[in-house]
C-alpha cells in the first residue's frame, strides 16, 4: 500500500499553464481521504509553491510537507519554516557565480528567500514572473549577498539551449567546480548546482524515515533528471509521458498521460485508488 506520494511540479504535476488539472486535484483528494500524504517535491523555493498548495487543499495544512530546493529543504506546511536546510560552500558558490558572470549567463542564486536573478533574460521573466520572490542583481560577485546575511542554497544556470548547458557543465567539470556537488538538469532549461548530497531522492527518503514510512510504501513521480534520484529511491517510481528518456529509464511505470492530461492522477488511480 502506498502511504507517501512525492511529485515534481513543473511538467509533472502542473499543466503548461502552471496549474493542477482537475483530474489530479480529485485524485489527490481521494488519496488523502485514505490517509496518504501528498508531498510536492520541487527545485523551487517553498514560497513559490503556495498557489499549488492552495489548489490541492494543502496550503497551511498541519502534518503535510513540501520538499523544496531539490530535497535540500523540508518544510511543514502549517509552520512555513524549514525543518531542514542546506547550502553551497561559499568558495564554490562564488566561483560558480563568477563563471556565469564571465560568460554572460542567466543565473538563479537561490537563498531561502529571495531568489537573486542575474541577467534576467525576457524568456525567463515570462516563464517565472509572479511565481517566486525575485530580486534582480547585476553584482559581479556574491560579496553583497553574503554581507547582507544570505546563504546560497543552490545556483542555477538558465538557457533554452540544452547544448549550451551541457557544454557549460563540461567546462565546470573540467575546472573542478562541480566536484562533490549534486548537479542535474531540470525543466529542459536549467543546469542546477546543488550542495553535496542534496537531491530529491535523499530528501524524500529522509521524510519517509521521519514519518515512519518504509521505502516500498513510497511513490515518486517526475519528468526530468533532477527527479531521477527520487524515482529510483521510491518503492514505486513513475515517469510522466512527457518525461525525458533518462527519467523513463529509471521508472517502474511510465504514464500514458502527460502533465496536461493528468499523469499524476493516472499514477494515483493505478497504484493507490485501484481504479
LUMLOBA-275834 format. One record per residue (C-alpha): x, y, z. Coordinates in steps of 0.2 Angstrom, whole numbers, padded with zeros to 4 digits, always signed. Layout:
! residues N
XYZ...
END
This chain:
! residues 275
+0000+0000+0000+0007+0017-0005+0006+0029+0010+0018+0043+0004+0017+0051-0013+0030+0064-0019+0028+0073-0036+0038+0085-0045+0029+0101-0050+0033+0109-0067+0030+0097-0082+0024+0084-0070+0010+0089-0058+0006+0106-0066+0000+0108-0084+0008+0120-0096-0002+0135-0088+0006+0131-0071-0010+0124-0063-0015+0107-0056-0028+0099-0068-0045+0095-0060-0042+0076-0063-0026+0077-0052-0035+0088-0039-0048+0074-0037-0036+0060-0037-0025+0069-0023-0041+0072-0013-0046+0054-0014-0029+0048-0009-0028+0060+0006-0045+0053+0011-0037+0036+0013-0023+0043+0024-0010+0045+0010+0002+0060+0011+0005+0070-0005+0021+0080-0005+0026+0092-0019+0045+0090-0022+0052+0104-0032+0068+0113-0036+0060+0129-0032+0058+0138-0016+0045+0134-0003+0035+0150-0005+0034+0148-0024+0023+0133-0021+0008+0142-0012-0003+0143-0027-0001+0124-0030-0004+0120-0012-0020+0130-0012-0026+0121-0027-0023+0104-0019-0030+0110-0002-0014+0108+0007-0010+0127+0010-0006+0128+0028-0011+0110+0032-0004+0103+0048+0006+0087+0046+0009+0090+0027+0025+0094+0019+0035+0102+0004+0052+0096-0002+0060+0111-0010+0077+0116-0017+0078+0098-0024+0075+0090-0007+0088+0101+0002+0074+0110+0012+0059+0101+0021+0045+0112+0027+0029+0108+0036+0015+0117+0028+0007+0125+0043+0023+0131+0050+0031+0138+0035+0049+0137+0041+0062+0125+0036+0064+0109+0046+0080+0105+0036+0091+0116+0026+0107+0116+0016+0120+0127+0007+0133+0128-0006+0151+0130+0001+0154+0149-0001+0170+0147-0011+0162+0136-0023+0146+0147-0024+0157+0162-0028+0167+0153-0041+0151+0146-0050+0143+0164-0050+0159+0172-0056+0160+0159-0070+0142+0164-0075+0146+0182-0075+0161+0180-0086+0150+0170-0099+0135+0182-0098+0123+0168-0092+0106+0170-0084+0108+0163-0066+0097+0160-0051+0106+0162-0035+0094+0153-0023+0094+0159-0005+0080+0153+0007+0072+0169+0001+0073+0178-0011+0080+0171-0027+0093+0183-0035+0092+0184-0054+0107+0189-0064+0105+0193-0082+0086+0191-0081+0083+0187-0099+0065+0190-0106+0061+0172-0109+0065+0168-0091+0055+0183-0085+0040+0177-0095+0042+0159-0088+0043+0163-0069+0037+0181-0066+0025+0181-0051+0029+0163-0046+0043+0167-0034+0051+0181-0025+0064+0188-0037+0077+0201-0034+0087+0206-0049+0106+0209-0047+0120+0215-0058+0133+0212-0045+0149+0205-0052+0152+0195-0036+0142+0187-0022+0150+0199-0008+0135+0210-0006+0123+0195-0004+0134+0187+0009+0137+0204+0018+0118+0205+0019+0117+0188+0029+0111+0177+0015+0116+0159+0012+0117+0152-0006+0107+0136-0006+0110+0132-0024+0115+0140-0040+0106+0138-0057+0111+0142-0075+0097+0145-0087+0096+0143-0105+0084+0136-0118+0099+0129-0127+0102+0112-0119+0118+0111-0129+0125+0126-0121+0120+0120-0104+0129+0103-0107+0144+0112-0114+0144+0123-0098+0143+0108-0087+0158+0100-0096+0168+0116-0093+0163+0117-0075+0168+0098-0073+0184+0101-0081+0188+0116-0070+0184+0105-0054+0169+0117-0050+0156+0104-0049+0167+0091-0039+0157+0084-0025+0141+0093-0029+0124+0086-0034+0122+0093-0052+0107+0090-0063+0096+0097-0077+0078+0102-0075+0064+0109-0085+0073+0107-0101+0080+0125-0097+0091+0123-0081+0108+0117-0075+0107+0116-0056+0122+0115-0044+0116+0108-0028+0126+0106-0011+0134+0089-0009+0122+0075-0005+0107+0086-0009+0094+0078-0021+0076+0074-0022+0079+0055-0018+0089+0059-0002+0076+0072+0004+0061+0060+0000+0069+0046+0010+0073+0057+0024+0055+0062+0025+0049+0044+0024+0060+0040+0039+0054+0055+0049+0036+0049+0045+0040+0030+0048+0035+0025+0030+0045+0011+0023+0053+0013+0005+0041+0001-0003+0026+0012+0003+0033+0027-0006+0029+0033-0024+0038+0046-0033+0033+0055-0049+0043+0065-0061+0049+0070-0078+0067+0076-0078+0085+0072-0072+0083+0080-0056+0068+0068-0052+0078+0053-0056+0085+0051-0038+0068+0050-0031+0061+0039-0044+0075+0027-0041+0074+0029-0022+0055+0026-0020+0047+0009-0020+0036+0014-0035+0045+0026-0047+0034+0034-0060+0038+0045-0075+0025+0055-0085+0023+0053-0103+0032+0069-0107+0047+0064-0097+0065+0063-0103+0072+0047-0108+0083+0046-0093+0068+0048-0081+0058+0035-0091+0073+0023-0090+0073+0025-0071+0055+0022-0068+0045+0007-0064+0030+0014-0073+0028+0026-0087+0011+0035-0088+0001+0036-0104-0004+0053-0100+0007+0069-0100+0007+0083-0087-0008+0092-0096-0019+0076-0096-0017+0072-0078-0002+0060-0077-0001+0061-0058-0019+0056-0057-0016+0041-0068-0002+0035-0056-0013+0038-0041-0028+0029-0049-0017+0014-0053-0006+0012-0038-0017+0020-0024-0035+0020-0029-0035+0004-0039-0046+0012-0052
END
